[in-house]
Amino acid sequence: MKKIIITLITTAALSGCANSASTSAAASAAVIPQQSQQLVVVVADDWQAIAAQLYRFERVAGQWQQQGQGHSVVLGRTGLAWGIGLHPAQAGEQKQEGDGKAPAGIFELGTAFGYLDSLKTNMTYQGMTADDYCVDVKGSPFYNQLVNKSVVGEAAVKDSSEWMRRDIYSQDNLYKKGLVVKHNSQNVDGAGSCIFMHLWRAENKPTAGCTAMTEQNMDTLLAWLDEQKKPLLVSLPSEQYQQKQLLWKLPAIK
């Protein structure tokens, strides 16, 4: 059976043009849907930081309660910039293709993926093959989409650097276990593509624009996440997290 093309991001909950400032009405809108019962919160020291702390929260009786201890993650090699997600569009530097920045904001979490046949998780899982790519080529009709070469053809993935079996093509295990971050839901050309949570090289080795961690911490995260609870990723510098905490009804970080 042939694989179908899997778009990284659903078309739901687009917040609007990434380069426009938020209006007062948009800024006051709820950005954490009531059906979302799990939050993965990543907080960095500032916009340029390549390191951050990750916390897990679950909504219990209407209140956010932290689950377990926080742990270290690494971000993009040039820090963070505003991405396109569930949050209102923000003024400031915006995520762009190839800028080395992880997207800041609030995003749905999607498919789990990896090199193995299965993982311990309650997220939908896709085991990757040598033919699976995420297209990061600007101008491509498949931009910001996971595709299978046997379906879309060799030419469609020719210039993409995001082969999903990095163990085969790059001889590393960065994508052995991971999660899709639903950034740039309408696949706006050049606004950033192929954003994941995945395994890190080391605590001092940043990513090209993703959020990475140890395999042990990834295992804990995957085992905890449940797609029925509509999990979200909140990723912000510390100052912005404090500014948005009440407005966006984010949990307090202890």
C-alpha positions as CSV (number, residue, x, y, z in Angstrom):
1,M,0.0,0.0,0.0
2,K,1.4,3.4,-1.0
3,K,1.8,6.1,1.7
4,I,-0.2,9.2,1.2
5,I,1.3,12.7,1.5
6,I,1.1,13.9,5.1
7,T,0.8,17.7,5.6
8,L,2.7,18.7,8.7
9,I,0.2,21.2,9.8
10,T,-3.6,21.2,9.8
11,T,-5.3,24.2,8.3
12,A,-7.1,24.9,11.7
13,A,-6.2,27.8,14.0
14,L,-4.1,29.9,11.7
15,S,-3.5,33.2,13.5
16,G,-3.1,35.4,10.4
17,C,-0.2,37.1,8.6
18,A,3.1,36.6,10.5
19,N,4.3,40.1,9.8
20,S,1.3,42.0,11.2
21,A,1.0,43.2,14.8
22,S,-1.8,41.7,16.9
23,T,-4.9,43.7,17.4
24,S,-6.4,44.3,20.8
25,A,-9.3,41.9,20.0
26,A,-6.9,39.2,18.9
27,A,-4.6,39.7,21.8
28,S,-7.5,39.1,24.3
29,A,-8.7,36.0,22.5
30,A,-8.3,32.7,24.3
31,V,-5.3,30.8,22.7
32,I,-5.4,27.6,24.8
33,P,-8.6,25.8,23.7
34,Q,-10.5,24.2,26.5
35,Q,-10.1,20.8,24.9
36,S,-6.3,21.0,25.3
37,Q,-5.5,19.2,28.5
38,Q,-1.7,18.9,28.1
39,L,0.9,21.6,27.7
40,V,4.6,21.2,26.9
41,V,6.2,24.5,28.0
42,V,9.6,25.5,26.8
43,V,11.2,28.7,28.3
44,A,14.5,30.2,27.2
45,D,16.4,33.0,29.0
46,D,16.0,35.3,25.9
47,W,15.5,35.4,22.2
48,Q,19.1,34.5,21.4
49,A,19.4,31.6,23.9
50,I,20.2,28.1,22.4
51,A,19.3,26.4,25.7
52,A,16.0,26.2,27.5
53,Q,14.0,24.3,30.1
54,L,11.0,22.1,29.3
55,Y,8.1,21.5,31.6
56,R,5.0,19.3,31.3
57,F,1.6,20.4,32.5
58,E,-1.8,18.7,32.6
59,R,-5.2,20.3,33.3
60,V,-6.7,18.8,36.5
61,A,-10.1,20.1,37.6
62,G,-9.6,23.2,35.4
63,Q,-6.1,24.0,36.8
64,W,-2.7,23.4,35.3
65,Q,-0.6,21.1,37.4
66,Q,3.1,20.4,36.6
67,Q,3.9,16.8,35.8
68,G,7.4,15.6,36.9
69,Q,10.5,17.7,36.8
70,G,11.6,20.1,34.2
71,H,14.7,19.3,32.1
72,S,17.1,20.9,29.6
73,V,16.5,21.2,25.9
74,V,18.4,22.9,23.0
75,L,16.8,25.3,20.5
76,G,17.9,26.7,17.1
77,R,21.4,27.9,16.7
78,T,20.3,31.5,16.6
79,G,17.6,31.2,19.3
80,L,13.9,32.0,18.8
81,A,11.6,34.1,16.5
82,W,7.8,34.3,16.4
83,G,6.2,31.5,14.4
84,I,2.8,30.9,13.0
85,G,0.5,28.9,15.4
86,L,-2.5,29.3,17.6
87,H,-1.3,32.5,19.2
88,P,-2.3,35.9,17.7
89,A,0.3,37.3,15.3
90,Q,3.0,39.3,17.2
91,A,5.2,42.2,16.3
92,G,8.9,41.4,16.2
93,E,11.2,39.1,14.4
94,Q,9.4,36.4,12.5
95,K,10.5,32.8,11.8
96,Q,11.9,32.4,8.2
97,E,13.3,29.5,6.3
98,G,16.9,28.8,7.0
99,D,17.3,31.4,9.8
100,G,18.4,28.8,12.4
101,K,15.6,29.9,14.8
102,A,13.0,27.7,16.6
103,P,9.5,29.2,16.4
104,A,8.1,31.0,19.4
105,G,4.4,30.9,20.3
106,I,1.8,28.2,20.8
107,F,1.5,25.2,18.5
108,E,-0.4,22.0,18.2
109,L,1.7,18.8,18.5
110,G,1.2,16.3,15.7
111,T,2.4,12.9,14.6
112,A,5.2,11.1,16.5
113,F,7.8,9.6,14.2
114,G,11.0,7.6,14.3
115,Y,13.2,4.8,13.0
116,L,11.5,2.1,15.0
117,D,8.4,0.0,14.1
118,S,6.6,1.4,17.1
119,L,7.0,3.6,20.2
120,K,5.4,3.8,23.6
121,T,3.1,6.7,23.1
122,N,-0.6,7.7,22.8
123,M,0.2,9.9,19.8
124,T,-0.3,8.7,16.3
125,Y,3.1,7.2,15.2
126,Q,4.7,6.9,11.8
127,G,7.8,4.7,11.3
128,M,10.0,6.4,8.7
129,T,11.6,4.8,5.7
130,A,14.5,5.8,3.4
131,D,11.9,7.3,1.1
132,D,10.4,9.7,3.6
133,Y,11.3,13.4,3.4
134,C,10.1,16.7,4.8
135,V,10.3,19.3,2.1
136,D,12.2,22.4,3.1
137,V,12.6,23.8,-0.5
138,K,11.1,27.3,-1.0
139,G,8.8,27.3,-4.0
140,S,8.0,23.6,-3.8
141,P,4.3,22.6,-3.9
142,F,5.2,20.2,-1.1
143,Y,6.8,22.9,1.1
144,N,6.5,22.1,4.9
145,Q,5.0,18.6,4.2
146,L,6.1,15.1,4.9
147,V,6.1,13.1,1.7
148,N,7.2,9.7,0.4
149,K,9.5,9.7,-2.6
150,S,7.8,6.7,-4.1
151,V,4.5,8.7,-4.2
152,V,5.7,12.2,-5.2
153,G,8.7,11.2,-7.3
154,E,12.5,11.8,-7.1
155,A,12.3,15.3,-8.5
156,A,9.9,16.5,-5.7
157,V,12.5,15.8,-3.0
158,K,15.7,16.5,-5.0
159,D,16.9,19.6,-3.2
160,S,15.4,18.8,0.3
161,S,17.8,18.4,3.1
162,E,15.3,16.9,5.5
163,W,15.5,13.2,4.9
164,M,13.6,11.5,7.8
165,R,16.0,8.6,8.1
166,R,19.0,10.5,9.2
167,D,20.6,7.2,10.3
168,I,20.8,6.2,6.7
169,Y,21.8,9.6,5.1
170,S,23.5,11.5,7.9
171,Q,24.6,8.6,10.1
172,D,23.0,10.1,13.2
173,N,20.1,9.3,15.5
174,L,18.5,12.8,15.8
175,Y,15.2,11.6,14.3
176,K,15.2,8.2,15.9
177,K,12.3,9.5,18.0
178,G,10.5,12.7,17.5
179,L,7.3,14.7,17.2
180,V,5.9,17.1,14.6
181,V,5.4,20.7,15.7
182,K,2.5,22.1,13.8
183,H,4.1,25.4,12.8
184,N,3.1,27.4,9.7
185,S,-0.2,25.6,9.2
186,Q,-1.0,26.9,5.7
187,N,2.6,26.1,4.5
188,V,3.3,29.8,3.7
189,D,6.3,29.7,1.4
190,G,9.5,30.7,3.2
191,A,7.9,31.1,6.7
192,G,9.7,28.1,8.1
193,S,9.3,24.4,7.6
194,C,9.8,20.9,9.1
195,I,9.8,21.9,12.8
196,F,10.2,19.0,15.1
197,M,11.0,17.9,18.7
198,H,13.7,15.3,18.4
199,L,16.9,13.9,20.0
200,W,19.9,16.2,20.6
201,R,23.5,15.8,19.7
202,A,24.6,17.2,23.1
203,E,23.4,19.8,25.6
204,N,25.7,22.4,23.9
205,K,24.8,21.6,20.3
206,P,21.9,23.6,19.0
207,T,19.5,22.6,16.2
208,A,18.7,24.1,12.8
209,G,15.4,25.4,14.3
210,C,13.9,22.5,16.3
211,T,13.7,21.6,20.0
212,A,15.9,18.7,21.0
213,M,16.5,16.7,24.2
214,T,18.0,13.4,25.5
215,E,16.5,10.1,24.5
216,Q,15.5,9.4,28.0
217,N,13.6,12.7,28.2
218,M,12.0,12.1,24.8
219,D,10.8,8.7,26.0
220,T,9.2,10.3,29.1
221,L,7.5,13.0,26.9
222,L,6.2,10.5,24.3
223,A,4.9,8.1,27.0
224,W,3.0,11.0,28.7
225,L,1.5,12.6,25.6
226,D,-2.0,11.6,24.6
227,E,-3.5,12.9,21.4
228,Q,-7.0,12.6,22.9
229,K,-5.9,15.4,25.3
230,K,-5.0,17.8,22.4
231,P,-1.5,18.6,23.6
232,L,0.1,21.9,22.7
233,L,3.7,23.3,22.7
234,V,4.3,26.7,24.3
235,S,7.7,28.0,23.5
236,L,8.8,31.5,24.6
237,P,11.7,33.5,26.1
238,S,11.2,34.1,29.8
239,E,10.3,37.8,29.6
240,Q,7.6,37.1,27.0
241,Y,6.3,34.2,29.0
242,Q,5.8,36.4,32.0
243,Q,4.1,39.1,29.9
244,K,1.7,36.6,28.3
245,Q,1.0,34.4,31.3
246,L,-2.2,36.1,32.5
247,L,-3.3,37.1,29.0
248,W,-2.9,33.7,27.5
249,K,-3.8,31.8,30.8
250,L,-0.5,30.0,30.9
251,P,0.6,28.0,33.9
252,A,3.0,29.5,36.5
253,I,6.6,28.1,36.3
254,K,7.9,27.2,39.7
